[in-house]
Amino acid sequence: EGVVAKKQNRGPPLKFLAPLIYAPILPL
């Protein structure tokens, strides 16, 4: 979770990329 927070602080575009990357992981 700490890494995600750092990515969000870098810029908003990563906020949209993060859900796309974690989306397939959440169902697992």
Chimera marker file (.cmm) of the C-alpha trace (Angstrom):
<marker_set name="trace">
<marker id="1" x="0.000" y="0.000" z="0.000" r="1" g="1" b="0" radius="0.5"/>
<marker id="2" x="2.908" y="2.351" z="0.737" r="1" g="1" b="0" radius="0.5"/>
<marker id="3" x="4.181" y="2.017" z="-2.822" r="1" g="1" b="0" radius="0.5"/>
<marker id="4" x="0.747" y="2.848" z="-4.217" r="1" g="1" b="0" radius="0.5"/>
<marker id="5" x="0.623" y="6.000" z="-2.085" r="1" g="1" b="0" radius="0.5"/>
<marker id="6" x="3.961" y="7.143" z="-3.532" r="1" g="1" b="0" radius="0.5"/>
<marker id="7" x="2.705" y="6.566" z="-7.091" r="1" g="1" b="0" radius="0.5"/>
<marker id="8" x="-0.444" y="8.590" z="-6.396" r="1" g="1" b="0" radius="0.5"/>
<marker id="9" x="1.710" y="11.460" z="-5.097" r="1" g="1" b="0" radius="0.5"/>
<marker id="10" x="3.731" y="11.511" z="-8.330" r="1" g="1" b="0" radius="0.5"/>
<marker id="11" x="0.748" y="12.278" z="-10.569" r="1" g="1" b="0" radius="0.5"/>
<marker id="12" x="-2.948" y="11.653" z="-11.284" r="1" g="1" b="0" radius="0.5"/>
<marker id="13" x="-2.327" y="9.525" z="-14.443" r="1" g="1" b="0" radius="0.5"/>
<marker id="14" x="-0.905" y="6.775" z="-12.204" r="1" g="1" b="0" radius="0.5"/>
<marker id="15" x="-4.214" y="6.746" z="-10.300" r="1" g="1" b="0" radius="0.5"/>
<marker id="16" x="-5.882" y="5.579" z="-13.525" r="1" g="1" b="0" radius="0.5"/>
<marker id="17" x="-3.091" y="3.115" z="-14.346" r="1" g="1" b="0" radius="0.5"/>
<marker id="18" x="-3.056" y="1.586" z="-10.850" r="1" g="1" b="0" radius="0.5"/>
<marker id="19" x="-6.680" y="0.268" z="-10.985" r="1" g="1" b="0" radius="0.5"/>
<marker id="20" x="-6.001" y="-1.221" z="-14.434" r="1" g="1" b="0" radius="0.5"/>
<marker id="21" x="-2.979" y="-3.085" z="-13.056" r="1" g="1" b="0" radius="0.5"/>
<marker id="22" x="-4.599" y="-4.186" z="-9.782" r="1" g="1" b="0" radius="0.5"/>
<marker id="23" x="-8.022" y="-4.973" z="-11.349" r="1" g="1" b="0" radius="0.5"/>
<marker id="24" x="-7.001" y="-8.505" z="-12.489" r="1" g="1" b="0" radius="0.5"/>
<marker id="25" x="-5.334" y="-9.087" z="-9.096" r="1" g="1" b="0" radius="0.5"/>
<marker id="26" x="-8.365" y="-8.172" z="-6.956" r="1" g="1" b="0" radius="0.5"/>
<marker id="27" x="-10.550" y="-11.103" z="-8.196" r="1" g="1" b="0" radius="0.5"/>
<marker id="28" x="-7.688" y="-13.486" z="-7.389" r="1" g="1" b="0" radius="0.5"/>
<link id1="1" id2="2" r="1" g="1" b="0" radius="0.2"/>
<link id1="2" id2="3" r="1" g="1" b="0" radius="0.2"/>
<link id1="3" id2="4" r="1" g="1" b="0" radius="0.2"/>
<link id1="4" id2="5" r="1" g="1" b="0" radius="0.2"/>
<link id1="5" id2="6" r="1" g="1" b="0" radius="0.2"/>
<link id1="6" id2="7" r="1" g="1" b="0" radius="0.2"/>
<link id1="7" id2="8" r="1" g="1" b="0" radius="0.2"/>
<link id1="8" id2="9" r="1" g="1" b="0" radius="0.2"/>
<link id1="9" id2="10" r="1" g="1" b="0" radius="0.2"/>
<link id1="10" id2="11" r="1" g="1" b="0" radius="0.2"/>
<link id1="11" id2="12" r="1" g="1" b="0" radius="0.2"/>
<link id1="12" id2="13" r="1" g="1" b="0" radius="0.2"/>
<link id1="13" id2="14" r="1" g="1" b="0" radius="0.2"/>
<link id1="14" id2="15" r="1" g="1" b="0" radius="0.2"/>
<link id1="15" id2="16" r="1" g="1" b="0" radius="0.2"/>
<link id1="16" id2="17" r="1" g="1" b="0" radius="0.2"/>
<link id1="17" id2="18" r="1" g="1" b="0" radius="0.2"/>
<link id1="18" id2="19" r="1" g="1" b="0" radius="0.2"/>
<link id1="19" id2="20" r="1" g="1" b="0" radius="0.2"/>
<link id1="20" id2="21" r="1" g="1" b="0" radius="0.2"/>
<link id1="21" id2="22" r="1" g="1" b="0" radius="0.2"/>
<link id1="22" id2="23" r="1" g="1" b="0" radius="0.2"/>
<link id1="23" id2="24" r="1" g="1" b="0" radius="0.2"/>
<link id1="24" id2="25" r="1" g="1" b="0" radius="0.2"/>
<link id1="25" id2="26" r="1" g="1" b="0" radius="0.2"/>
<link id1="26" id2="27" r="1" g="1" b="0" radius="0.2"/>
<link id1="27" id2="28" r="1" g="1" b="0" radius="0.2"/>
</marker_set>
